[in-house]
Amino acid sequence: MSQLSVTALGVRLARAVIFASLAVLAGCNQNAPAPAAGTTDRASADKAEASGFAIVRLDPALDAIISSDAALETIGDRFGLTEGPVWVQDDASGHLLFSDLISNVIYKWTPDGQLSAFLENVYDGPDILNVGQQTRRGRMNVLIIGANGLTLDREGRLVVASPASRAVFRLEKDGTRTVLADRYQGKRFNGPNDVVVKSNGAIYFTDGNSGLRGGANSPLREIQFNGFYLVRDNTVTLVGSNKEFSEGFPNGIALSPDEKQLYVTIGRKIVRYRVQPDDTVANATEFLDVQGNDGLKVDVNGNVFSTTGAGPGEVRITSSEGKRLGTLRLPQPPGEPREQICATNVGFGDADGKGLYITACTHVYHVRLNSPGVRPGPR
């Protein structure tokens, strides 16, 4: 080591000792005068609040749904872009499945903390250079290749919305895949996004643009609008689209507990439709108008849990009457490389259905609720 290196090292060590001493002194100075009432730096307080998990209570009815001291548990991090949480109660403990859109993997997490790859190569087609829309994750430019929305049918089989495959498929018990829908009127979908299954087997799913490298501008696009569809008796029916909306595409989708209403997020809007006897929908009404929309789910009392997508990491809780009850605000860690903590979707789990699982871009979280949510699968 050169003399210059030794000198520089000595300077750095001296600085470290000084800064450490100052930090200890600052932390231990219990006799420092407290700030006068009303003089707290609001900007600093806001920054501190924004950095951690917070339950924002907008209505007393929120207390019946989640306790004010409920703790947020991180069950996984360092993922690419998580989505589609679905709980599988296949034994006493059950497990969670969720997608990683960048890694092309569906993960399995068990309550004892074990994480494993449940399904790899969700997109297994030959056209890897043209599929998967480019998006952002933190500072990184990435491609959407893996699965998005996941759900279960009444036989407990996994149903997958696969954007890059431009299809919705079912994973059979023997591991084989059955394509349930990949075209409408002979034209390939743009990128199935989210999916829900009704108790009679009818399947609803949304179609975005994320299956195509160029998104909505891709020359490979075959359907010039974004719709949401019904699959019933092996027939695909268009039941709604974004033609009446100036921005956005059908994204999250969920059924009410009695299956009489269908919720769809389209741009800023959450739209509620009346489900008809033939499983088509009618009577579209605006349920909520908010900045940022992605996935959503409904609890057993009809409360809607909706997420903000790539915007602020928040889960909004709204009553079935459209009254905002509160918000779960996710932590936002500082520093570089910049993490992206968002809220892409939610799913209800645990043996009693009172666990809320939140996919949050690079993370997956869990928080306990006071009342259960609607879980797909066998009843």
CORSUL-V122736 format. One record per pair of residues at least 4 apart in sequence whose C-alpha atoms are under 6 Angstrom apart, sorted by the first residue. I is the first residue (numbers start at 1). GAP is how many residues later the second one is. D is the distance in Angstrom with one decimal. If there is no record, write none. Layout:
# CORSUL-V122736
i->I gap->GAP d->D
i->I gap->GAP d->D
This chain:
# CORSUL-V122736
i->16 gap->4 d->6.0
i->25 gap->4 d->6.0
i->51 gap->280 d->5.0
i->51 gap->281 d->4.5
i->51 gap->282 d->5.8
i->52 gap->279 d->4.1
i->53 gap->276 d->5.6
i->53 gap->277 d->4.8
i->53 gap->278 d->4.7
i->54 gap->275 d->5.1
i->55 gap->272 d->6.0
i->55 gap->273 d->4.8
i->56 gap->270 d->5.4
i->56 gap->271 d->5.0
i->57 gap->269 d->4.6
i->58 gap->267 d->5.1
i->58 gap->268 d->4.8
i->59 gap->266 d->4.8
i->62 gap->263 d->5.5
i->63 gap->4 d->5.5
i->65 gap->304 d->5.9
i->65 gap->305 d->5.0
i->65 gap->306 d->5.5
i->66 gap->303 d->4.7
i->66 gap->304 d->5.2
i->72 gap->294 d->5.9
i->72 gap->295 d->5.0
i->73 gap->292 d->5.5
i->73 gap->293 d->5.0
i->74 gap->291 d->4.6
i->75 gap->289 d->5.8
i->75 gap->290 d->5.6
i->76 gap->287 d->5.6
i->76 gap->288 d->5.3
i->77 gap->285 d->5.6
i->77 gap->286 d->4.2
i->78 gap->284 d->5.3
i->79 gap->283 d->4.5
i->80 gap->22 d->5.2
i->80 gap->282 d->5.5
i->81 gap->19 d->5.2
i->81 gap->20 d->5.3
i->81 gap->21 d->5.8
i->81 gap->280 d->4.3
i->81 gap->281 d->5.6
i->82 gap->17 d->5.4
i->82 gap->18 d->4.5
i->82 gap->277 d->5.4
i->82 gap->279 d->4.8
i->83 gap->15 d->6.0
i->83 gap->16 d->5.0
i->83 gap->65 d->5.7
i->83 gap->261 d->6.0
i->83 gap->262 d->5.9
i->83 gap->276 d->5.4
i->84 gap->14 d->5.2
i->84 gap->15 d->5.7
i->84 gap->64 d->5.7
i->84 gap->65 d->4.2
i->84 gap->66 d->4.9
i->85 gap->12 d->5.7
i->85 gap->13 d->4.4
i->85 gap->262 d->5.2
i->86 gap->10 d->5.8
i->86 gap->11 d->5.4
i->86 gap->65 d->6.0
i->86 gap->261 d->5.5
i->87 gap->8 d->5.9
i->87 gap->9 d->4.6
i->87 gap->262 d->5.0
i->88 gap->6 d->5.6
i->88 gap->7 d->5.4
i->89 gap->5 d->4.2
i->90 gap->4 d->5.4
i->95 gap->14 d->5.7
i->95 gap->15 d->4.6
i->96 gap->12 d->5.7
i->96 gap->13 d->5.1
i->97 gap->10 d->5.6
i->97 gap->11 d->4.7
i->98 gap->8 d->5.6
i->98 gap->9 d->5.4
i->99 gap->7 d->4.4
i->99 gap->48 d->5.6
i->99 gap->49 d->6.0
i->100 gap->5 d->5.5
i->101 gap->43 d->5.3
i->101 gap->44 d->5.6
i->101 gap->45 d->4.1
i->101 gap->46 d->5.6
i->102 gap->42 d->5.3
i->102 gap->43 d->5.7
i->102 gap->44 d->5.9
i->104 gap->17 d->5.5
i->104 gap->18 d->5.5
i->104 gap->41 d->5.6
i->104 gap->42 d->3.6
i->105 gap->14 d->5.7
i->105 gap->15 d->4.6
i->106 gap->12 d->5.5
i->106 gap->13 d->5.0
i->107 gap->9 d->5.8
i->107 gap->10 d->4.6
i->107 gap->11 d->5.0
i->108 gap->7 d->5.7
i->108 gap->8 d->5.3
i->108 gap->10 d->5.3
i->109 gap->5 d->5.7
i->109 gap->6 d->4.6
i->110 gap->4 d->5.3
i->122 gap->24 d->5.5
i->123 gap->23 d->6.0
i->123 gap->42 d->5.7
i->130 gap->83 d->5.3
i->131 gap->33 d->5.3
i->131 gap->80 d->5.6
i->131 gap->81 d->4.7
i->131 gap->82 d->4.9
i->132 gap->11 d->5.4
i->132 gap->12 d->4.6
i->132 gap->13 d->5.0
i->132 gap->32 d->5.2
i->132 gap->78 d->5.9
i->132 gap->79 d->4.7
i->132 gap->80 d->5.0
i->132 gap->81 d->4.8
i->133 gap->10 d->5.6
i->133 gap->11 d->5.5
i->133 gap->77 d->4.7
i->133 gap->78 d->5.9
i->133 gap->79 d->5.1
i->133 gap->80 d->4.1
i->133 gap->81 d->5.9
i->133 gap->82 d->5.4
i->134 gap->8 d->5.5
i->134 gap->9 d->4.5
i->135 gap->6 d->5.8
i->135 gap->7 d->5.4
i->136 gap->4 d->5.7
i->136 gap->5 d->4.8
i->136 gap->6 d->5.9
i->138 gap->200 d->5.7
i->138 gap->201 d->5.6
i->138 gap->202 d->4.8
i->145 gap->19 d->5.4
i->147 gap->15 d->4.6
i->148 gap->13 d->5.6
i->148 gap->14 d->6.0
i->148 gap->45 d->5.7
i->149 gap->12 d->5.2
i->149 gap->44 d->5.9
i->149 gap->45 d->4.1
i->149 gap->46 d->5.8
i->150 gap->9 d->5.8
i->150 gap->10 d->4.9
i->151 gap->7 d->5.9
i->151 gap->8 d->5.3
i->152 gap->4 d->5.4
i->152 gap->5 d->5.4
i->152 gap->6 d->4.7
i->152 gap->7 d->5.6
i->152 gap->224 d->5.4
i->152 gap->225 d->4.7
i->153 gap->4 d->5.5
i->153 gap->44 d->5.9
i->153 gap->224 d->5.1
i->154 gap->223 d->4.6
i->154 gap->224 d->4.5
i->155 gap->223 d->5.8
i->156 gap->221 d->5.0
i->156 gap->222 d->5.8
i->158 gap->12 d->5.7
i->158 gap->13 d->5.3
i->159 gap->10 d->5.9
i->159 gap->11 d->4.4
i->160 gap->8 d->5.6
i->160 gap->9 d->5.4
i->161 gap->7 d->4.6
i->161 gap->31 d->5.2
i->161 gap->32 d->5.7
i->161 gap->33 d->5.8
i->162 gap->5 d->5.5
i->162 gap->6 d->5.9
i->162 gap->30 d->5.8
i->163 gap->28 d->3.9
i->163 gap->29 d->4.9
i->163 gap->47 d->5.8
i->163 gap->48 d->4.2
i->164 gap->47 d->4.0
i->166 gap->23 d->5.3
i->166 gap->24 d->6.0
i->166 gap->25 d->4.7
i->166 gap->26 d->6.0
i->166 gap->45 d->5.8
i->167 gap->14 d->5.7
i->167 gap->15 d->4.2
i->168 gap->12 d->5.6
i->168 gap->13 d->5.3
i->169 gap->9 d->5.4
i->169 gap->10 d->4.2
i->169 gap->11 d->5.1
i->170 gap->7 d->5.6
i->170 gap->8 d->5.1
i->171 gap->4 d->6.0
i->171 gap->5 d->5.9
i->171 gap->6 d->4.7
i->172 gap->4 d->5.3
i->172 gap->5 d->6.0
i->182 gap->6 d->5.8
i->183 gap->4 d->5.0
i->183 gap->5 d->4.3
i->183 gap->6 d->5.6
i->187 gap->35 d->5.7
i->190 gap->18 d->6.0
i->190 gap->19 d->4.9
i->190 gap->21 d->5.6
i->191 gap->16 d->5.4
i->191 gap->17 d->5.1
i->191 gap->18 d->5.1
i->191 gap->19 d->5.1
i->191 gap->20 d->4.0
i->192 gap->14 d->5.7
i->192 gap->15 d->4.2
i->192 gap->16 d->5.9
i->193 gap->13 d->5.4
i->193 gap->14 d->5.5
i->193 gap->15 d->5.9
i->194 gap->11 d->5.5
i->194 gap->12 d->5.5
i->194 gap->58 d->5.7
i->195 gap->9 d->5.7
i->195 gap->10 d->4.2
i->196 gap->7 d->6.0
i->196 gap->8 d->5.4
i->197 gap->5 d->5.8
i->197 gap->6 d->4.5
i->198 gap->4 d->5.2
i->202 gap->29 d->5.9
i->202 gap->30 d->5.1
i->203 gap->27 d->5.6
i->203 gap->28 d->5.0
i->204 gap->25 d->5.5
i->204 gap->26 d->4.7
i->205 gap->23 d->5.5
i->205 gap->24 d->5.4
i->206 gap->22 d->4.2
i->206 gap->44 d->5.5
i->206 gap->45 d->5.8
i->207 gap->19 d->5.8
i->207 gap->20 d->5.6
i->207 gap->21 d->5.9
i->208 gap->18 d->5.8
i->208 gap->41 d->6.0
i->209 gap->6 d->4.9
i->209 gap->7 d->5.6
i->210 gap->5 d->5.8
i->214 gap->4 d->4.2
i->226 gap->15 d->5.6
i->226 gap->16 d->5.8
i->226 gap->23 d->5.7
i->227 gap->13 d->5.6
i->227 gap->14 d->3.8
i->228 gap->12 d->5.4
i->228 gap->13 d->5.9
i->229 gap->8 d->5.5
i->229 gap->9 d->4.6
i->229 gap->10 d->5.3
i->230 gap->6 d->5.7
i->230 gap->7 d->5.1
i->231 gap->4 d->5.5
i->231 gap->5 d->4.6
i->242 gap->7 d->5.6
i->247 gap->20 d->5.7
i->248 gap->18 d->5.5
i->248 gap->19 d->3.8
i->249 gap->17 d->5.0
i->249 gap->18 d->6.0
i->250 gap->15 d->5.7
i->250 gap->16 d->4.6
i->251 gap->14 d->5.4
i->251 gap->43 d->5.9
i->252 gap->12 d->5.6
i->252 gap->13 d->5.2
i->252 gap->42 d->5.4
i->252 gap->43 d->4.0
i->252 gap->44 d->5.7
i->253 gap->10 d->5.5
i->253 gap->11 d->4.6
i->254 gap->8 d->5.9
i->254 gap->9 d->5.2
i->254 gap->43 d->5.7
i->255 gap->4 d->5.4
i->255 gap->6 d->5.9
i->255 gap->7 d->4.6
i->256 gap->5 d->5.3
i->257 gap->43 d->5.7
i->260 gap->15 d->5.1
i->261 gap->12 d->5.5
i->261 gap->13 d->4.7
i->261 gap->14 d->5.3
i->262 gap->10 d->5.6
i->262 gap->11 d->5.1
i->263 gap->8 d->5.7
i->263 gap->9 d->4.6
i->264 gap->6 d->5.7
i->264 gap->7 d->5.3
i->265 gap->4 d->5.8
i->265 gap->5 d->4.4
i->268 gap->21 d->5.5
i->268 gap->22 d->5.2
i->268 gap->23 d->5.5
i->268 gap->24 d->5.9
i->269 gap->19 d->5.7
i->269 gap->20 d->4.7
i->270 gap->17 d->5.4
i->270 gap->18 d->5.0
i->271 gap->14 d->5.7
i->271 gap->15 d->4.7
i->271 gap->16 d->5.3
i->272 gap->12 d->5.7
i->272 gap->13 d->5.3
i->272 gap->15 d->5.9
i->273 gap->8 d->5.8
i->273 gap->9 d->5.6
i->273 gap->10 d->5.6
i->273 gap->11 d->4.6
i->274 gap->7 d->5.4
i->274 gap->8 d->5.2
i->274 gap->9 d->5.8
i->275 gap->4 d->5.7
i->275 gap->5 d->6.0
i->275 gap->6 d->4.5
i->276 gap->4 d->5.4
i->276 gap->5 d->5.5
i->287 gap->35 d->6.0
i->292 gap->16 d->4.6
i->293 gap->14 d->5.8
i->293 gap->15 d->4.6
i->293 gap->16 d->5.7
i->294 gap->13 d->5.4
i->294 gap->14 d->5.7
i->294 gap->15 d->4.8
i->294 gap->50 d->5.7
i->295 gap->12 d->5.7
i->295 gap->49 d->5.8
i->295 gap->50 d->4.4
i->296 gap->9 d->5.5
i->296 gap->10 d->4.2
i->297 gap->7 d->6.0
i->297 gap->8 d->5.3
i->298 gap->4 d->5.7
i->298 gap->5 d->5.5
i->298 gap->6 d->4.6
i->298 gap->7 d->6.0
i->299 gap->4 d->5.4
i->299 gap->74 d->3.6
i->299 gap->75 d->5.0
i->300 gap->73 d->5.1
i->300 gap->74 d->5.4
i->302 gap->18 d->5.2
i->303 gap->15 d->5.6
i->303 gap->16 d->4.4
i->303 gap->17 d->5.2
i->304 gap->13 d->5.7
i->304 gap->14 d->5.1
i->305 gap->11 d->5.6
i->305 gap->12 d->4.7
i->306 gap->9 d->5.6
i->306 gap->10 d->5.2
i->307 gap->7 d->6.0
i->307 gap->8 d->4.7
i->307 gap->36 d->5.4
i->307 gap->37 d->5.8
i->307 gap->38 d->5.9
i->308 gap->6 d->5.8
i->308 gap->35 d->5.7
i->309 gap->34 d->5.2
i->309 gap->35 d->4.5
i->310 gap->32 d->5.4
i->312 gap->30 d->6.0
i->313 gap->17 d->5.2
i->313 gap->28 d->5.9
i->313 gap->29 d->3.8
i->313 gap->30 d->4.8
i->314 gap->14 d->5.5
i->314 gap->15 d->4.6
i->314 gap->16 d->5.9
i->314 gap->29 d->5.8
i->315 gap->12 d->5.6
i->315 gap->13 d->5.0
i->316 gap->11 d->4.5
i->317 gap->8 d->5.6
i->317 gap->9 d->5.3
i->317 gap->10 d->5.9
i->318 gap->4 d->5.8
i->318 gap->5 d->5.4
i->318 gap->6 d->4.4
i->318 gap->7 d->5.4
i->319 gap->4 d->5.2
i->341 gap->19 d->5.4
i->341 gap->20 d->5.8
i->342 gap->18 d->4.6
i->342 gap->19 d->5.6
i->343 gap->16 d->6.0
i->343 gap->17 d->4.4
i->344 gap->15 d->5.7
i->344 gap->16 d->5.8
i->345 gap->14 d->5.5
i->346 gap->11 d->5.5
i->346 gap->12 d->4.5
i->347 gap->9 d->5.9
i->347 gap->10 d->5.2
i->348 gap->5 d->5.6
i->348 gap->7 d->5.5
i->348 gap->8 d->4.8
i->348 gap->25 d->5.4
i->348 gap->27 d->5.9
i->349 gap->4 d->4.6
i->349 gap->6 d->4.8
i->350 gap->5 d->5.3
i->353 gap->19 d->4.7
i->353 gap->20 d->5.6
i->354 gap->14 d->5.9
i->354 gap->15 d->5.0
i->354 gap->17 d->5.7
i->354 gap->18 d->4.2
i->355 gap->12 d->5.9
i->355 gap->13 d->4.7
i->355 gap->14 d->6.0
i->356 gap->10 d->5.6
i->356 gap->11 d->5.3
i->357 gap->8 d->5.6
i->357 gap->9 d->4.6
i->358 gap->6 d->5.7
i->358 gap->7 d->5.0
i->359 gap->5 d->4.6
i->360 gap->4 d->5.6
